[in-house]
Amino acid sequence: MKDETMGQEDAAQDAEACAEALESLDRIALDELSFSDSAVDAQDEAHEDTEDEVSDAKDAPDEAEAEAEAEAEAEAEAEAEEDDSRADDQPESDTSEETILLDNLPAEDSLTRELPGLGSAPAVDETIAMGDIPLPSVPSAHEAEARHRKISPKRRNLMVAGVVAVALVAGGAGYAAWNGYQQEQAAAVAASAHTMMSVQIGVHAAGLDCSTGSKIPVQVSGQDSDGSSVSETLYVDEHGRGIKLLPGDYTLSIAGSPIAADGTIYTVPTTKAQVTIKSDGQDLSAQATFKLKVPSADTVTDDQIDAAAKYAEEGGVNSAAVAKVLQQAATARRDAAVNAVSSREAQAARDADARHKATDLYQLDIPVEWYGKVATWQNGSTLCIYLDDDANTPIVTLVAVRDGETFTPDDGDTVLGTVSLGNGYTVYASGPVYPYVIPQTINGRTQDPVSTYPMDTAIELVELTTGNRYTYSQIKNVLVGKDGKADAATKLETDYLAQILLPSIKAQD
């Protein structure tokens, strides 16, 4: 029975020790904790005195608790008396410690003493209130020794272990918080690595409006942040917007042509761009810019139109019906261009036939610059080119002369050039030197009256014989001048005829 009672007392003491250890954590700095017996004993005794004074301020415990505390105090006093008797038998030490309680301090050292310059303060209780808990007193050396002997080693070890355990728990909580923060950061990075990022590239396609035409197909290949291979076709508008990908490294290129609302088909560039996607809203136009040029509509093929329509149907527009309409527009635009080219070619052929002239010994083409402004007449191997609707105003006359024979031009004409046919004949080109005649006539220095060449006719004749390389004013006032520089004027015309007319003169087949 006695053993059972002692066991219960030990268990009660162990529980009390653990509770005391937990409540004293806010008063004990961990870096001042020492595991020596003397330091631990002093802290334990101070803690017990604090709890005794705190318990005095609280409500009175029940009768059972009061009896237990009375028995514990009786045992402590008995042990203390034994210790005092043993201490009295030994000489006193000069180094013995003396404990001074707050209530033993002289009045002038009281916490309520008058402060200099502040006058007298009302008397207050000599203890400093901390809520309802009075400030604990410091135990004497004898009391600490007595309490130390009263506490069993097992209980003392439990108290120390409790303090250490709580410290470890606090440290573990800090580590757990830091570890949690790192995990949250890692989770945020992982989440961003699995989030689709919108990026923008640079595109230039004249006349393209993707709200009425189709979008531009972009081929994307590479590897995303998960290490997965990517190969797909995405579509961007005329501003380069529309691509969404996971972070990673990719190669971008234009897969095919879009179709503008008017049916325009574009040349697909062959350039490729290497890009790295890191964040949402990233502008990649500095690394990836593509220029889509507009070819001549008549050169667009059916295959190009079909390929563009295929991309439009697969993602460039909202529906297959819209893609079909754009395809028809592209076909119509191409066909119209082809027809226009065909018409121009046919007309050019007719014009070339009309410009082509032939005699029994030679043939030639009227210069394009003269076509529609001149007419011709011929007689045998003689061909005259004159101002349209005015046969009396010849520009140049061509005559074939057998090699070795002498050629004399009409009165007032000048030989402007010659061409050997290589068949025993030479063609002589002669006519008035209009860059000289016209300025002199206008200035009244020739025998012909001014009315012979009205101003508009005079200007046209000068243009036809000089190729409009100089203005009439330049020829009249500078190149020829009012003094009549015949040689300079002649050179202007001979140089031009040697460029546009004489090279086309060939022997008749």
Order of alpha helices (4+ residues) and beta strands (2+ residues): alpha-alpha-alpha-alpha-alpha-beta-beta-beta-beta-beta-beta-beta-beta-beta-alpha-alpha-beta-beta-beta-beta-beta-beta-beta-alpha-alpha-alpha-beta
